[in-house]
Structures are given as structure tokens and as C-alpha cells.
Amino acid sequence: MTTDSARVRPLKRILGVAFGLAMAFGGTVGVGILRLPGTLAAALGDTRLILLFWVLGGVYALLGATAVAELAAMFPAAGGFYVYARRAFGDAGGFVIGWSDWINNVAALAYGSITAATFLGALWVPAAAHPETTALAILALFTAFHWVGLRFGSVVTATVCVAVGIMLLGVVVSCFLVAPLPASQAAAPAASAAGLPLYSLAMVAVVVTALRAVLVTFDGWYSPIYVAEESTNPERTLPRAIVGGALLVAVLYLIINVAFLRVLPLPVLAASQLPAADAARVVLPHGGAELVTVISLFTLLSLLNAILIMTPRILLAIGRDGFFTRHAAAVSTSGTPRVALALSSTIAAVLILSGTFDQIVALAAVLFVFNYISAYAAVFVLRRREPGLPRPYRAIGYPVTTAVVLAGSVLFLIAAISEDHRSGLIAGGLLVACIPAYAFVKRRLRHAGESR
């Protein structure tokens, strides 16, 4: 039973830079980096272009990280993007971003659990017989880990991330230990950037496709912002975790692509659906493909673990500010927002059982861009409106760098909506529906205040 004291109990401030780096790593590195090098090879058709685009993706993530790090150091509170949107754009802006962010993360929980069950089924046949049950079991297991408490959850986070890192490095090192392929003389595919006229609509389409793939793979570097209230010395810890995490992932992604290009001919890489498995088969003929399946499973478990840390803290912040039941702000003696955790996992479980969450996942692919846009815009708004606020960390290269990532996010959103009109319309409808919902909540809060 939740008591009044539990409702106001603060989160435990016990997490350091190492945990923040693990969060950034776990929230970013997923199956995408094991799959998308093939997509880029097919789209670009040139080794130098492939590596250039991964460098550009890393630079873009780092520029975004410096902007968000400024906000995180200024406002080290639980809730992530919701906190910054509310400060910059008021209660209404915070309400919209908070709920859209929570929906996005719950959908990711459902999708990640189902995908993890698929990989587990490839390794263990009984798990494949009942994929929904397996997905629910995985979700329940990690929910239980975090239910125990923050310290235990942080150990799980570090353990899973270290396991993923070691396995990835194992494949990468093996790629560098074999003799590299001779330079390919094959002509670039006609439909790739290397085979298209420089100034053409086809070139623009290919470049946009490649950039979107890279940027989606980098999504997640901001994960430490959700545990800001639990970070020790957050003014220093958070910028180091966010920027350091983005840099760590950027270097890792570049090394992984160099490794794949050493052992896979470009045409083979371009045709591959899972380049990591094909590379592993070359350097580890016995068990290489199985190892990549294990890596894929662990990257998904790492991602699920990170999302289960992030999602309840969004709900906690929303509830604490009165935009949802205040029970969601209850924190256990072990430092876990258990009501928020239970609600988030329950809704994710409902999506898994419904079998209709594919559209929600597609919707989430549009909604998450609003987080970026709101955060980068918040940097501009707060710099202008509240220049005197203490800023322990300042965005490097502001205003140019922040303007670049803001413009890039807007273009990314336009491209996502153009590619999936249905999801764009649903996302727009959802955001519009927030207006009457917000009005209802504000009216309830006003009546509650008058009755006291």
C-alpha cells in the first residue's frame, strides 16, 4: 500500500558517470548497427561514402548531445524531455511532449520484447512456439529486476552493457585479425549514390534514406537525462555521460563498419540483411552466426533495460506535477517508482497481446523526433528568455551547432511524415487531442486548488 510518505519520498541520488555511460550505450546500441551497414552500402555504393555518413551521423549526435547536456545540467530532474519542454513552453508544451514521449517508450518496450523473443526463439526452440508468452516473460523479468530497487537495476544495466560490448568487440577484433579484402574493382550499383548524377532527385532520395538510417541508429544517446535526479553531482555527471556516451557510440559504430568492410566485399555487404552475421561467418566459421544471434538478443535486452529505467520516470514527473495520478510519483524505499513502472509495463504487455502494436511503433517513429525538436528549440528559448540562469555546461558552438541539429530534426520529421502519411496523420491527431486533455487536467487542478 502506498503511504503519504512514500508519495513524497525522493529518488535516490546514487548514480555516477559510469552508469550514465552505460545508459547511453544501452539506450543506443541495438540491432540497428548489426543490420543497417548493409542498407547504407546498398544506398551509397562506395566505401568512402559509407564511412563518411557514419562520421556525419556521429558528429550530428555529438552536436545534439552538447545542446541537451546544457539543459540536463540546468534542470537535473526526472522526466527527460518533458522537463525542458515544460520550462521553455509552459505546462501545455510539457504535457504534450511528456505524454508523447511516454507513449513512444511504451511502444518501444512492446516492440523490443517481441523482437527479443524472436531472437531467443532462434536459439531455443521452445521459446519460438509461443512468442507472445516469451515476450511477456522477458518484459516481466526485467520489470522484476527494476522492481527490486535502483542499486540492483544499475547492476543489471552495467552487466548487460558490458556483455554486449565484449561480444561486439570479439567480432570486430576477429575482423581485424584476418587479411583484408583486396580493393574491389566492381562498378557501383546504378541505384546507389556512387552511380547517380550528383544533382538529381534520385541522389537526394538516396542521401535522405542513408541519413535517416544512420540517425535512427544513433537515437538513444540522451538516455541519461531520465535519471538526472538520481545522478550524483549532476551538473558534471550528466554532460560527461551524454556527450561521452554519444562519442563512445560514434567511435564504436565507425570501427564496426571498418571491420565489416575489411571482410565483406561491397556487393555482398550491400545485399546483406544482417551484415554482422555474414562477417562473423567469414571470421568465425564455426558458431559465428550463432554468436551474432546472441549479440542481437543481448543488445535488445540492453535496450529494454534502458527503456524500463526511462519510461517510469517520465510518468513519475508527469504525476508529480499533477498531470496524472500522483500515485505515479510514489517512490519505494529502494528507489524505484513502482506504480509508474507497473503501469508502463502493463500497457506494454497489453500492446504485445493485442498484436496490433505495429502501427503504434510506426507512430512512435514519428513522435520521437518531436523530443529532439522541443529540446533544441528549448535551448534557444531559454537562452533568450532566461539568460541569467546558471548554466554549468554550455552547448559547444551555440547558436550555430544547435541551429544545425534543430534544422536537421525538422527535415527528418518532414521526411518521416512524407514516407508514412498515415503515421504522420495519427501523430498529428494525437498531439491535437492533447489540447482538450490538457484543458481537462488544468480545470481539475484548478478546482482541486480552490477546494483546499
C-alpha positions, -999 to +999 in steps of 0.1 A: +000+000+000+013+034-009+016+058+020+018+096+020+054+094+030+061+072+000+044+096-023+069+124-014+099+102-009+127+115-032+146+094-057+179+081-046+209+101-058+234+073-062+243+071-099+276+082-113+292+088-147+298+051-153+261+044-150+253+073-173+277+060-199+261+025-196+226+041-200+238+060-232+253+028-246+224+006-237+198+030-249+216+035-283+234+003-294+208-020-307+202-044-336+203-014-360+241-013-361+241-051-369+217-046-398+220-011-412+255-012-426+241-033-454+213-007-461+240+021-463+262+000-486+233-005-510+223+032-508+258+047-512+278+021-531+312+035-521+333+026-491+344+062-485+309+075-487+297+048-462+324+058-436+317+095-443+280+091-435+288+073-402+311+101-393+284+126-401+259+107-380+284+107-351+290+145-354+253+152-356+247+131-324+276+149-307+262+183-316+228+173-303+243+159-272+260+191-263+227+210-267+208+185-245+237+184-220+232+221-214+195+215-205+203+185-184+229+203-163+205+232-158+175+211-148+187+178-132+152+165-126+135+132-136+113+132-167+137+138-196+124+160-224+092+167-205+112+188-180+128+210-206+096+215-227+076+225-196+102+250-186+105+265-221+070+263-234+048+261-203+026+234-189+008+228-222+041+222-240+054+199-213+021+180-212+023+172-250+059+163-250+057+142-218+028+121-229+041+116-265+075+106-251+058+081-227+038+066-255+068+063-277+088+045-250+059+021-241+056+012-278+094+006-278+090-018-248+064-038-266+084-039-299+117-047-282+101-075-261+086-092-292+119-088-312+139-102-283+115-132-281+122-138-318+160-139-313+156-161-282+134-185-303+162-188-328+185-200-300+160-220-280+132-238-299+106-238-271+107-200-269+096-198-306+065-219-300+048-192-280+064-158-290+039-136-272+043-156-239+081-154-243+079-116-249+057-112-218+082-133-198+111-112-209+092-080-201+082-093-167+117-105-158+133-070-165+104-053-147+111-075-117+148-066-118+139-029-115+111-035-090+138-048-066+155-014-065+177+012-081+210-004-070+201-038-083+188-023-116+220-004-120+240-037-116+218-053-143+224-023-166+262-024-162+263-062-166+242-064-198+261-034-214+295-050-206+283-083-221+272-066-253+304-046-255+326-077-251+307-097-277+307-068-302+345-063-297+350-100-301+335-099-336+353-066-345+387-078-333+383-111-353+376-090-384+409-071-379+428-103-374+421-117-408+437-105-440+417-076-456+400-080-489+418-066-520+403-033-533+372-040-553+371-031-589+333-037-592+312-008-606+289+009-581+252-001-584+233+022-607+208+029-580+234+039-554+247+074-547+281+065-563+263+056-596+238+085-597+242+120-612+253+144-584+225+169-590+193+147-593+162+139-574+173+103-572+205+114-555+185+134-529+163+104-522+192+081-517+211+105-494+179+111-473+174+073-470+210+068-459+210+097-434+177+086-419+192+051-414+223+065-397+204+089-374+179+063-363+208+040-354+222+068-332+190+075-314+193+070-276+224+089-267+203+111-245+191+083-222+210+096-191+187+126-189+159+104-175+179+096-144+191+131-138+175+133-104+194+101-093+228+112-106+255+123-082+268+158-089+245+160-120+259+193-132+292+175-140+280+139-143+252+144-169+272+163-196+300+138-193+276+109-196+256+124-225+285+137-246+308+109-236+282+083-244+275+098-279+312+099-286+317+063-274+289+051-297+301+071-326+336+056-324+322+021-319+299+024-350+328+037-372+351+008-361+323-018-366+318-005-402+355-005-410+357-041-396+328-052-418+342-036-449+375-054-443+359-089-446+329-084-468+330-073-505+309-042-510+283-060-532+279-087-506+276-061-478+250-042-499+229-073-504+232-084-468+201-083-445+224-089-414+260-079-422+271-088-387+262-124-392+278-125-426+310-110-413+310-134-383+306-164-407+338-153-425+360-148-394+344-174-372+332-202-395+321-223-365+295-206-344+299-171-358+262-168-369+250-181-336+272-156-318+256-127-337+222-140-328+233-139-291+247-104-296+214-093-312+194-108-282+217-091-257+215-057-275+177-059-273+178-068-236+201-039-230+177-016-248+147-030-229+166-025-197+173+012-205+137+019-216+124+003-184+145+028-164+135+058-185+097+052-190+086+051-154+105+083-147+085+102-174+053+091-157+067+100-123+074+135-134+040+139-151+022+126-120+043+147-096+033+179-115-004+169-113-009+159-150-017+123-140-025+105-107+000+115-080+004+078-071+026+076-102+051+097-083+054+072-054+090+060-049+097+028-029+123+027-001+147+010-026+144+040-050+120+026-076+089+044-089+069+012-087+035+024-096+049+041-127+069+010-135+039-013-132+017+010-153+043+013-181+050-025-182+012-033-181+004-011-211+034-026-230+021-061-221-014-051-235+002-039-267+021-073-270-011-092-265-031-071-288-010-079-318-018-045-333+011-025-320+029-023-354+010+009-362+019+023-327+056+015-334+053+033-367+037+062-349+065+062-324+090+066-352+074+099-360+067+111-324+103+107-311+115+134-334+093+159-315+116+153-285+146+165-304+128+195-318+114+205-285+148+202-267+168+221-293+142+248-295+142+250-257+179+259-257+171+289-279+141+299-259+158+297-225+190+314-237+169+344-248+142+344-221+163+334-191+199+344-199+208+347-162+200+311-153+231+292-141+245+271-169+271+246-155+276+234-191+270+253-223+263+239-258+295+239-278+293+262-309+259+277-299+239+291-317+252+276-350+255+240-338+222+240-321+205+255-352+221+228-374+206+200-353+173+217-349+170+222-387+181+186-392+154+173-369+127+193-387+139+179-420+140+144-405+104+149-393+092+161-428+109+131-444+093+106-419+059+121-425+063+121-463+073+084-462+045+074-439+015+097-443-008+075-421+015+077-391+020+114-396-017+120-396-022+098-365+007+116-347-009+150-356-043+138-343-027+126-311-010+159-305-042+178-312-061+155-289-037+166-261-054+201-262-087+191-247-070+166-224-047+193-211-077+216-206-095+190-186-065+183-164-059+220-158-095+225-149-093+196-124-061+211-109-078+245-105-109+230-088-086+210-065-067+242-056-100+261-049-113+233-027-084+235-003 
